[in-house]
Amino acid sequence: MTVSRIIRGPWTKWVLLFGFWTLIGLSFARQFYASSAGAGSPVSWRQALNHSLADWYLFALLSLPAMWLAQRFVFARSNWLVPAALHLSAGALFSMSWTVLRVAVARWQSSSESEATSFAAAFQTLFAKTFQLNFLIYWVIVSIAHAFDYYRRFHEGELGALELEKQLTQAKLQALQMQLNPHFLFNT
């Protein structure tokens, strides 16, 4: 069984997507854990893991509509203005959505602690800190989706070219057989 057949499985893409975002979350959890300890305010591994995985699983959730938009609104030489405007707007919405969800998750995670700030104040602070990064992450997701789509199209083009080459070879062989058969019958 080839790798491409394994990846084409119905659940395999979801597992790979989940694994990808989990690896990023684990990487950032390790970095958060180490940098907090280095800064003199250590956090537990569990806190670092909860914080980072919450961040990156929200990106995973929001990557689904981002990938759908990337597949639906593709940049082309003749038509790039409409997809660009749409993706700029979607990137801003992506960033705002992530911020709203992250504030909600943070409030849920710290529900046992006292609520020091309002939802609006937490949203404003987090939005100001993360808008550009979230916007960039949206564009990375769109770029990766476009890269996979271009690769798929390239691969399909190669398969089409190979099929045409096969048909041409078969036609040449058939033409040679037709030329050979009358001479063979005439000579006998």
Disulfide bonds with the S-S distance in Angstrom:
none
